[in-house]
Amino acid sequence: MSDPRSVELFARAGAVIPGGVNSPVRAFRAVGGSPVFISRAEGCWLYGADGARYTDYIGSWGPMILGHAHPAVVHAITEAAARGTSYGAPTEGEVVLAEKITALFPSIEMLRCTSSGTEATMAAIRVARGYTGRATIVKFEGCYHGHADFLLVKAGSGAATFGVPDSAGVPEGIAKTTLTAPFNDVPALEALFAKHGDDIAAVIVEPVVGNMGCVPPAPGFLEAMIALCNKHGAVSIFDEVMTGCRLSAGGYQGIHGLNPHMTCLGKIVGGGLPLAVYGGQRAIMEKVAPLGPVYQAGTLSGNPIAVAAALATLARLDDALYTHLETIGLQLEVGLRAALEANGIEGCVQRVGSMITLFFTKGPVTNWGQASASNTGRFAIFHRELLARSEYWPPSQYEAAFLSAAHTSEIVARTVVHAGEALRAVAAS
């Protein structure tokens, strides 16, 4: 399905923007074709540059839990903008937001606003290093925590090796401060601590991974991670930029009563505007300037428009919303599984709340090694066929899809029908 106006815009963009996009996955390189340029959005709908309407299962990569252009959020943004867009000074709204978040997340006693999830994770790790006086961090293969140098690291030659750069421009010396281990592998993490425990400042994790597709933690995995950090004096960091306020108002940790030392939030917590948060135990956060020696700053951090959007969104995260998301999430999961089976296609559907992925590989998928075995050629056909039926699915096998309050059972039922048709095309290929 080609939108002539989008094709034209993509060609123009290629002359002035690397790859024609401002974030790589938007370029559709993994699925082929030209990306759809969006002109507006409302509820669960996106409208392409030529006016065509699509059912949105990306939700701006997670933030739009209420749907696009929710009237209360738009009203809050408009009112805030009329009072000025940025002051470079503290506001009452920032205090109210911090109080709201610390009430939702008991593990967060103090917090600091930033403008993006990348800034939040970068700052959290700097604070953890400043607090512990150590340099080494641990991340898990397949987890994405933003594009800071020390987080763009892949595994070395074994489970207990120092990382190597996963991007040009990342110095090898910086990558060597990062250790990697497979997600859901407690023995591998224990081995890292046994060998490097005195040097490890922090372990960072997506409690439910969304950046290799939706991959939940194995029972006891996150608890073991926190316990190992406690034992060795390291800082446990939950990157809930994606899961925070999506799986529950208090994130994944709120559902399971987990207490990491630090947490990073973004996306939903910013109401769809550039705002993110890092925070944690008071003793750790008191290391942040001006109280302590760890420096972090930002001109637009906690700007009044983003704070207004955040507060308007957080005020509407109630039990009824999460019940609705679970209901339609289950409906989509059951429908996709039935469509796979009906077409005899090897695959699995994994879902946690309103996050979902259809993997074109035998499941379950528990780590990056299994996720990367997916048949990406089949996924590309699936994506193109869905797009041709006006279903806007993430253009990568390794990205979770998202549902919103604006999706209805009827809309999901139509998507399931279209997915079945798309999978028939996959089976015939």
N, C-alpha and C positions, 0 to 999 in steps of 0.2 A: 504494500500500500504506500503510494508516494503522494505526499502533499506538495504540489508544485511550489507553493509559497515557501514552505519549509526548506525545500531543496535549494531554492534561490537564496534564502537567508543563510543556509549552511555554507554555500559557496562563498558568499560575501564574508562570512565570519572567518573562514579559513585563511583569508588574506591578512587578517588583523588580530586573530586570537589563535594560540597554539591548538591545532586540531579542530578549530572552530568552536570550542567549548571552554567553559571556565572550570570544569571538573571532569576528569577523564571518562568516567563511565557514561556520561551523557552523550558521547560521540557515537554510541551504538557499534563500536568496533567489534564487540563480542558477538553481535547478532546480525550484523550486516544492515545495509540500507542507510538512509539518512534519518537523523533524529527529527522528531516532531518539535517544531518551535511552538511554544505555548503563548497564547495571547491573553488568556484569563482563566480563572478557575472559580468554581462555586460548589459547595457541598462536596460530593464525591466525583465531581465532573471536572475534566480538563477540556479546554477548547483550543484546538490547533490554530495556527496562523491563518488557515483557510476557513475557519469556523467550524470544522468537524468536531464532534463531541466524543470524548473517551471516558470510560469508567476508570478512575485513578486508583491503582493499587500500589503507588509509591508514596503518596502523601508527603512530597518534598523530602523523601527519605526518612520519614518518621514523625515529623513534628505535628502534622495536621490531624491530631486525634479527634478534634471536634468537626473536622471537615474544613474545606477552604472557605475563606471569607465569612466566617461565623459572625453574625450581626453584632454580638456583644463584644467580640474582639476588635472588629472593625471600628465600632463606636469608641472603644477605649483608646485605640491608636489615634483616631482622628482628634479626639479631645486632647490627648497628650501632645500631638504635633502642634496644635493651635497654641500651646503654652511654650513652645520652643523645642527644638529637636535634640539639643545636647548642651549641657552647661559646664561640663568639666568640674563639677562640684557635687557634693553629696545631696541626696534628696530623701524625703520621707518614704517615697515608694520603695527605695532600696532596702530600707529598714523593714518595712512591711513584708517585702518579698523574702528577706532573710529569715524573718520570724516564721513565715509560712512554711518555708522549706525545712527549717530545723524542726518544726512540729511534725511534718510528714516523714522525715528521715531522722529517727532518734540517734543514729550513728554520727550525724553531722551536728556538732556543737557550735562551730563557727564556720563561716564560708566567705568566699570572695568571688565576685562576678568577673567574668571575662566576656569576650565577644564571640567565641567559637569553642567547639569541643576540643579541637587541637590545642588551643591555648590552655584550656582547663587541664588536660592530661599532662601537657608539658610543664605547667606550673606545679601540679600535684607531685610530679616526680622530682622536680627541683626542690620542693619543700621536704619531701621524704629524704632526699640526699642531705639537705641541710640539717634536718632533725637527727638523722642517724650518724652523720659524718662519714658515710660510705658512698661509693661511686656506682657499684654494679646494680643493674635492675634485671628483673626476669619478666618476659612476656611469653605468651603462648602462640604457637604457629596457627595462623588463620585468624587471629584476633587483630583488629585494626583499631588503633588509638590516635589517629591523626597523622599528619605528615612531618612531625618533628624528626630531626635526624636520627636520634637514638631509638625511635620507634619504627623506622623503616628498615627493619632487620628481619632476615629470614634465618632458618636453622643452618647450622654448620654441618659437619660430617657425622654428627651423632647427637643423641638426645641431651648430652651433658657438655656441649661445646659452646664456645663463644660465638655470637652471631656474626654474620657477614652482611655487608650492605645490600639492601633490596632495591636500591635506587641509585642512579648516577648522582654524583654530587654529595654523597654521604661519605665522609672520610672513614677509612678503615679503623682508625684509632677510636672514633666515636662509637662505631658499631661494636667494637670489642668491649664496650662497657655494658652491653646487653646480652644476657643469656636467654636462650629459647628452649622451650619444652613443648611436647604435644599437649593439646587441650585434653582435659579429662584423664590425664596420666599422672596419678599421684606418685607412683614409684619414681618416675622421671624427675618430678619436682623434689622429692626426697633426696635423690642423687645429687641434684644441683646444690641443695643446702648442705649435704654432707661434705661436698668438695669446696664450696665457696661461701658457706654460711656467714663467715665473719666479714665478708665483703658485700653482701647483698643488702642494699638499702630498701628495696621495695619489690613487690610482685604485683603486676597489674593484669586485670582480666576483664573481659566482657562476661558478666555472669550468665547471660544467654547470648551466644555469639550471633550476630546478624550480618557479619561481613565475610562469612564464607557460606552464606545461607543460614537459615535458622537452625542452630545446633544447641540444644539444652545441655546443662551440666549433668554429669552422672551423679547419682546419689552419693553424697558425702564428699564430692570433689572440692567444692568451695569451702566447706567446713575444714577439710584437711589443709587447704591453702592458708586459711586464716590461722589455724593452729600452728602450722610450721613457721609462719611469720612471727607469731607470738613467742614461740620457743627460741627463735634465733634473733630476736630483736629487730626484725625487718617490718616494714610498713605494708599492710595489705591495702590495695587500691581497687575498688570496684569502678570500672568504667561503665556507668549506667547512662551515658549520653543517649543511647538508643532505648534502653529498657526502662529508664527512670520515668515514672508517671505513665508509662504505657502499659505495663503488666499489672500495675496497681498504682494508686496514688503515691505510695511509698516505694515504688520500684520492686525489683525482684527480691531485694533484701527484706522488704517489708512483708512479703508473702511468707518468707521462710524464716523470719526472725534472725537474720544474719547481721553481724556487726563488724564490718570492715573498719580499718583505721581511718581510711579516707574514701571519698566518693566523688566522682565527676558526673555532672548532669549537663544536659543540653537539649536541643531539639524541642520537645514538648515543654520543658521548663522555661523556654524562651518564647512560647506562644507563636512559634514560626518566624520570629525575628532573630537577628544575630545577638544571642545572649546564651551564656553557659555559666556553669558554677563548678568550683571545686571547694571541698570542705572536709571536715573530719573532727577528730578529737581536739579539744581545746589546747592541750599541751603541744600538739603538732602545729596547729594553725597559729599559735602565738609566736612561731618562728618567722612569720611573714611580716615584712616591713609594713608599717613603721614600728611594730612591736618588736620584731626580731631581725636577724641578719639576712634573711632570704628575700631578695628583691623581685617584685613582679608589679607591673603597672599596665594601664591601658586607657587611652584617651576616651574611648567610647564604652568602657566597661560600665555596665549598669545604667546605660543611657535611658532617659525617661520614657521614650516610646517603647523600647523593648520591655522595660519593666511593666508598663501598663498592659501590654499584650500578655505578658507572663501571668500577671495577677488575674486578668480576665479569664484566661484559660484554666489556671489552677482552681479557680472558684467553681468550675463546672465539672470537676473530676469526682463524680459521686458513684455510689454502688450501682445505680441503674445503668450508668455508662458502661462499666466493666462487665456487667451481666449481659448487656446487649452485644458487646464486642466478643465475649466468649460464645454466645449463641450463634452469631453469624460466622465466627471463626471456625467453629465446629462444623457448621453447614458447609463451608467452603472446603475444609479438610476432607470430610466424608465424600463430597462430590468429586474432588480431584482424585482421591484414591479409587473410587468406583470407575472413573473414566480411564485411569491407568489400567485397571484390571480388564475392563471391557475391550480395550484395544490391544491387550497382550504386551504391554510395554513395561520393560524393567525400570522401576523407579520407586521412589518413596516420597511421602509427604510428611513434613515435620512442622509442627506448630507449637508455639507457646503463646497463649492468649491471642492477641491480634497481630502477631508476627507469624509468617508462614512461608515455606519454600517447598517447591516441587523439585526434587533432585532426580536427574536422569541417571541413577545408579542404584544398585541394590542397597537397601538400608538395613539397619539404621545407620545414619551418618553421625559419628561421634567426634571426629577430628578432621584436620585439614587433609591428611593423607587420603581418607575416604571421600571427602568432598571433592578433592581434585581428580578423583577417578570418574567423575560424572561425564556423560557424553554431551559435550558442549555443542556438538553439531546438531544433535537432536533438540537441545534447548533452543538453539537459534531458530530452527523451523517452528517450534512451538511458539516462540515469542512473535515471529513474523505473522503467523496465522492468527494469534490473538489480536495483534495490532490491527490486522485487516478486518477484524470483527469489532473494532473500537474498544478493545480492552487494553489498557495501558499498564503492562506488567513490567517489573524491573528488567532492564536490558542486560542482565548478567545472571548466569547460573548461581553466582556466589553472593547475591544480595537478597535479603529477605523482602517479602512483600508485606504491606501493611493495610489494615482495615481501619475505618473511622466510624464515628457516630453517625455520619451521614449515609453510610452504606445500609441498605435495607435487605431483608430476606429475599425480596423479589429481585433486587439488583444482583445479589449473589447467585441466585438460582439461574439467572440469565448468563452470568459469567461461567457457571458450571457447564451449561449447555455449550457455550462457545469453546470452553476448554476441551470438552469431549470432541468437538469438531476439529480443533487444532491437533489433538492427539491422534485422530484418525489420519490426518495429513502426515504426522510424524511416522506412524506405522506404515504408511504407504511409500515413504521415501526410501 
